[in-house]
């Protein structure tokens, strides 16, 4: 029986993105550049995996400086008082199609809610520096109001400025932590 090892998130090769409806007619996408964390993972037994990821909300980027500043404000993430979001898994289940259902707790603005993700192992292999890497894709959705992100404006023609449902898209590359020699 193999033992889980620690795999660190490679922030340079990891994307945490989101998509939300805007004005009821289009979708705005954004990403977070500050992603840190680790996964305890045994590739032979992925159901035993445990992950802990922290995302700096100051790193939000929607390609619009004014919108990004508004997202960092108390109307949304309140980055001054809540500088990070955190996702901690509680359960991983291997589904019949080979994907994984990750059930975890997401904390935003001090509020924690259960958020399921569907994940896929994209591949594993050696890198150019003698390390081992693994790639995962994951997706899910949440209701932003569940986390206290209630800001909105009603449109004159009906509807609202910002949709409630937020789609999550994650592309993560993990680097296996270097094995340490057992103490004698």
C-alpha positions in Angstrom: 0.0 0.0 0.0 1.4 3.3 -1.0 1.5 6.4 1.2 0.2 9.8 0.4 2.8 12.4 -0.3 2.6 16.2 -0.3 2.2 17.9 -3.7 2.6 21.7 -3.7 0.6 24.0 -6.0 2.8 25.5 -8.6 1.4 29.1 -8.7 3.0 29.9 -12.0 1.2 27.1 -13.7 -2.1 27.2 -11.9 -5.2 29.2 -12.8 -8.2 29.8 -10.6 -10.8 31.5 -12.8 -14.5 32.5 -12.4 -17.3 33.5 -14.7 -20.5 35.4 -13.8 -23.4 36.9 -15.8 -23.3 40.6 -16.3 -26.3 42.7 -17.1 -28.2 39.5 -17.8 -26.8 39.5 -21.4 -23.1 38.5 -21.2 -20.5 36.8 -19.0 -17.6 38.4 -17.3 -14.5 36.3 -16.5 -11.7 36.8 -14.1 -8.9 35.1 -12.3 -6.9 35.1 -9.2 -3.1 35.2 -9.5 -2.2 34.5 -5.9 -2.8 30.8 -5.3 -1.0 28.8 -2.7 -1.5 25.4 -1.1 -0.8 21.7 -1.0 -2.4 18.4 -1.7 -1.8 15.2 0.2 -2.1 12.7 -2.6 -1.5 9.1 -3.3 -2.0 8.7 -7.1 -2.8 5.0 -6.6 -5.6 6.0 -4.1 -6.9 9.5 -5.1 -10.0 9.1 -2.8 -7.7 9.6 0.1 -6.5 13.0 -1.1 -6.7 16.1 1.1 -6.3 19.6 -0.2 -5.8 23.0 1.4 -5.7 26.0 -0.9 -5.5 29.7 -0.1 -6.2 32.4 -2.7 -5.3 36.1 -2.1 -8.3 38.2 -3.1 -6.1 41.2 -3.8 -4.9 39.3 -6.9 -8.4 39.4 -8.6 -8.0 40.3 -12.3 -10.9 40.9 -14.6 -8.9 43.0 -17.1 -10.6 46.2 -15.8 -8.9 48.1 -13.0 -12.1 49.9 -11.8 -14.0 46.6 -11.6 -11.1 44.9 -9.8 -11.0 47.7 -7.3 -14.8 47.4 -6.7 -14.4 43.6 -6.2 -11.7 44.2 -3.6 -13.9 46.7 -1.8 -16.4 46.0 1.1 -19.2 45.6 -1.5 -17.6 42.3 -2.5 -14.5 40.6 -1.1 -13.6 43.2 1.5 -9.9 42.5 1.0 -8.8 44.8 3.8 -10.6 42.7 6.4 -10.6 39.3 4.6 -7.4 39.2 2.5 -7.8 35.5 1.5 -10.2 32.8 0.5 -9.6 29.2 1.6 -10.8 25.9 0.2 -10.2 22.7 2.4 -11.4 19.4 1.1 -13.4 17.0 3.4 -14.0 14.1 1.0 -12.9 12.9 -2.4 -14.9 10.3 -4.3 -13.8 8.5 -7.5 -16.7 8.5 -9.9 -17.4 5.7 -12.3 -16.2 7.8 -15.3 -12.8 8.3 -13.6 -13.4 11.8 -12.5 -13.4 12.9 -8.9 -16.0 14.6 -6.8 -14.3 16.8 -4.3 -16.4 18.0 -1.4 -14.8 20.8 0.5 -15.4 24.0 2.6 -14.9 27.3 0.9 -14.4 30.3 3.2 -15.0 33.8 1.7 -15.4 37.0 3.9 -15.4 34.8 7.1 -18.3 32.7 5.8 -17.8 29.0 5.2 -20.0 26.9 2.9 -19.7 23.5 1.3 -18.7 23.7 -2.4 -18.4 20.6 -4.5 -16.0 20.4 -7.4 -15.6 17.8 -10.2 -12.0 17.2 -11.0 -10.0 15.3 -13.6 -6.4 14.1 -13.4 -4.9 15.5 -16.6 -1.6 13.6 -16.3 1.6 13.1 -14.4 5.3 13.0 -15.3 8.8 14.1 -14.6 9.8 17.7 -15.1 13.1 19.1 -16.4 14.5 19.6 -12.9 14.1 16.0 -11.6 10.8 16.5 -9.9 7.4 14.9 -10.4 4.3 16.9 -11.5 0.6 16.2 -11.7 -2.0 18.3 -13.5 -5.7 18.6 -12.5 -8.7 20.4 -13.9 -11.7 21.1 -11.7 -15.0 23.0 -12.0 -17.9 23.9 -9.8 -20.3 26.6 -9.0 -21.5 28.6 -6.1 -24.1 31.3 -5.2 -22.1 34.4 -4.3 -24.9 35.6 -1.9 -24.2 32.5 0.3 -20.9 34.2 1.1 -22.2 37.7 1.8 -21.4 39.0 -1.7 -24.8 40.7 -2.1 -24.0 44.0 -4.0 -26.1 44.5 -7.0 -28.1 47.0 -8.9 -31.6 46.5 -10.4 -31.7 47.3 -14.1 -34.3 49.7 -15.5 -35.6 47.0 -17.9 -35.6 44.4 -15.2 -33.0 42.0 -14.0 -29.7 42.8 -12.2 -26.2 43.9 -12.9 -24.4 40.9 -11.5 -25.7 37.3 -11.6 -25.9 35.2 -8.4 -24.3 32.0 -9.8 -20.5 32.0 -10.1 -18.8 29.3 -12.2 -15.4 28.2 -11.0 -12.7 26.8 -13.3 -9.4 25.5 -12.0 -6.3 24.3 -13.9 -3.7 23.2 -11.3 -0.2 21.9 -11.7 1.3 20.3 -8.6 4.9 19.6 -7.8 5.7 16.6 -5.5 7.5 17.8 -2.5 11.1 16.4 -2.2 11.3 13.3 -0.2 13.1 13.6 3.1 15.4 11.0 4.4 14.0 9.0 7.4 15.7 9.9 10.7 17.9 7.1 12.0 
